[in-house]
Amino acid sequence: MRTALSILLAALAGLLAALSLVGARAEALVHTPEPLQRIAGPMSEDPGLRAALPDEVGGIVSEQWPDAVPSFLQDSFSDLVSAAADGLVTDERFPAVWAETLEQTRTDWVGRLAAIHQDEGSPGGGGGPDPEAGTLHLQLTPIIGLGVDRLAASAETLPGGSVIARAVREGGDRIVSGAGTGTGTGTGPDGGASPLAVDLTVPDPDAVPMDAVAWTVHHLYRWPWLAGTSAVLLLLALMAAPRRRKGTPLFVAGITALAVGAAGRWALGRLGPAADMEGLARAAAASLLDGIRGYAMPDTLLLMVGGGTVAVLGLITVLVSGLRPLSARRSGPPAH
């Protein structure tokens, strides 16, 4: 009975230790800007993303343009819009704009998840959030702003360019304000998704319930509680184990952590964009998931190596404990 109890406590300790590491790394990724900038910053150099971004930005501007600029200017600017969009990724300001895009994307996602969690906990909630409400939306407002600025600069080279450039900038401001910036909310003026954002379908709403994602992100700050509880459970497991089986809890806890690390490594290897995605959304999602994989893979290796080390230590302890009684029996009673 004591052995079974110690094994159960040790398994829980190993699981909570692994989850505390995952929680610590996830909290840093979700609630602070540096990790996302580090893993997603190189996305701006991804060939697929660089190829898809100009078409997406040009399409958004062209779609919103009729309401933003007087009709007599529209035909004159079709070529300028295309040229301004094509030069986005080579503009020296693009890295800084991309960093701002990532930060708006992060804060928008966290804000929408907080709203989902609040709705789930409020009276009358629990009807299930919109599947798109909890997915990452790439906020293109800063990039659109750069595109409009490039377009205005090009317009200044035309006759009467200062007047046209002012109209372009005012039109760009109307595009952004009319669509909603998305910062912190990710919504347009009608409450729907901002037309200046691209849904990356990460996490996949068909695979993960959005209310579960919102609940998990809301409680990430509790990871130190998991670490402390893990330590207490392992101590209790060692106390509950029989004297000659003190290594068993260590072995079980280590194997559990190793198994969680292996499962996480397997799951990360299967990450990929949704099959029906295309264009910028697919390129951005694939690049982002590659970055997340690179961010998390070392942690799975740490769990596997650390858990394996603890398991080996426990196994050695079990073997040594088993050899002591055998050695005592062989030595026989003391001679008189």
Long-range contacts (C-beta under 8 A, 24 or more apart in sequence): 2-240, 2-241, 2-242, 3-241, 3-242, 3-245, 3-248, 5-237, 5-240, 6-237, 6-238, 6-240, 6-241, 6-245, 6-248, 6-249, 7-237, 7-248, 7-249, 7-252, 9-233, 9-234, 9-236, 9-237, 9-240, 9-249, 10-233, 10-234, 10-237, 10-248, 10-249, 10-250, 10-251, 10-252, 10-253, 10-256, 11-252, 11-253, 11-256, 12-230, 12-233, 13-230, 13-231, 13-233, 13-234, 13-237, 13-249, 13-253, 13-256, 14-230, 14-252, 14-253, 14-254, 14-255, 14-256, 14-257, 14-260, 14-307, 15-256, 15-257, 15-260, 16-226, 16-227, 16-229, 16-230, 16-233, 17-226, 17-227, 17-230, 17-234, 17-253, 17-257, 18-256, 18-257, 18-260, 18-261, 18-303, 18-307, 19-223, 19-226, 19-260, 20-223, 20-224, 20-226, 20-227, 20-230, 21-223, 21-299, 21-302, 21-303, 22-223, 22-264, 22-299, 23-220, 23-222, 23-223, 23-226, 24-223, 25-295, 25-296, 25-299, 26-217, 26-220, 27-220, 27-221, 27-223, 29-292, 29-295, 30-106, 30-109, 30-110, 30-217, 30-220, 31-110, 31-220, 31-221, 33-102, 33-103, 33-106, 35-295, 36-102, 36-103, 36-106, 37-99, 37-102, 37-103, 38-295, 39-291, 39-292, 39-294, 39-295, 40-102, 40-287, 40-288, 40-291, 41-95, 41-98, 41-99, 41-102, 42-287, 42-291, 43-98, 43-284, 43-287, 43-288, 43-291, 44-89, 44-94, 44-95, 44-98, 46-283, 46-287, 48-282, 48-283, 48-286, 48-287, 49-280, 49-283, 49-284, 49-287, 50-89, 51-283, 52-279, 52-280, 52-282, 52-283, 52-284, 53-88, 53-89, 53-143, 53-280, 54-85, 54-86, 54-88, 54-89, 55-85, 55-279, 55-280, 56-140, 56-198, 56-279, 56-280, 57-85, 57-88, 57-140, 57-143, 57-144, 57-147, 58-82, 58-85, 58-86, 58-147, 60-140, 60-144, 60-195, 60-196, 61-85, 61-144, 61-147, 61-148, 61-151, 61-175, 63-195, 64-175, 64-178, 64-179, 64-195, 65-171, 65-175, 67-174, 67-178, 68-170, 68-171, 68-172, 68-174, 68-175, 68-178, 69-167, 69-168, 69-171, 70-167, 73-164, 73-167, 76-158, 77-151, 77-155, 77-168, 80-151, 80-154, 80-155, 81-151, 83-154, 84-147, 84-148, 84-150, 84-151, 84-154, 85-147, 87-150, 88-143, 88-146, 88-147, 88-150, 91-146, 91-150, 93-146, 94-146, 97-142, 97-143, 97-145, 97-146, 98-142, 98-143, 100-142, 101-138, 101-139, 101-140, 101-141, 101-142, 101-143, 104-139, 104-141, 104-142, 104-181, 104-182, 104-183, 105-136, 105-137, 105-138, 105-139, 107-183, 107-184, 108-137, 108-139, 108-182, 108-183, 108-184, 108-185, 108-186, 108-197, 109-135, 109-136, 109-137, 109-186, 110-217, 111-184, 111-185, 111-186, 112-185, 112-186, 113-213, 113-214, 113-217, 113-218, 114-214, 114-218, 115-185, 116-210, 116-211, 116-213, 116-214, 117-211, 117-214, 117-215, 117-217, 117-218, 120-211, 120-214, 120-215, 126-211, 128-211, 129-210, 129-211, 129-214, 130-210, 131-205, 131-206, 131-210, 132-193, 132-199, 132-205, 133-210, 134-203, 134-205, 134-210, 134-211, 134-213, 134-214, 135-199, 135-200, 135-201, 135-202, 135-203, 135-205, 135-210, 136-199, 136-200, 136-202, 136-288, 137-182, 137-186, 137-193, 137-194, 137-197, 137-198, 137-199, 137-200, 138-197, 138-198, 138-200, 138-280, 138-281, 138-284, 139-181, 139-182, 139-183, 139-186, 139-194, 139-196, 139-197, 140-196, 140-197, 140-198, 141-176, 141-181, 141-182, 141-183, 141-194, 141-196, 141-197, 144-172, 144-175, 144-176, 144-196, 145-172, 145-176, 148-172, 148-175, 198-280, 198-281, 198-284, 199-281, 200-273, 200-281, 200-284, 200-285, 200-288, 201-273, 201-274, 201-277, 201-281, 201-285, 202-273, 202-285, 202-288, 202-289, 204-274, 206-274, 243-321, 244-321, 244-322, 244-324, 244-325, 245-318, 245-321, 246-317, 246-321, 247-313, 247-314, 247-315, 247-316, 247-317, 247-318, 247-319, 247-320, 247-321, 248-314, 248-318, 249-314, 250-310, 250-311, 250-313, 250-314, 250-317, 251-310, 251-311, 251-314, 251-315, 251-317, 251-318, 252-314, 253-307, 253-310, 253-311, 253-314, 254-306, 254-307, 254-308, 254-309, 254-310, 254-311, 254-312, 254-313, 254-314, 255-307, 255-311, 256-307, 257-303, 257-304, 257-306, 257-307, 257-310, 258-303, 258-304, 258-307, 258-308, 258-311, 259-307, 260-303, 260-307, 261-299, 261-300, 261-301, 261-302, 261-303, 261-304, 261-307, 262-300, 262-304, 264-296, 264-299, 264-300, 264-303, 265-297, 265-300, 265-301, 265-304, 268-292, 268-293, 268-296, 268-297, 268-300, 269-293
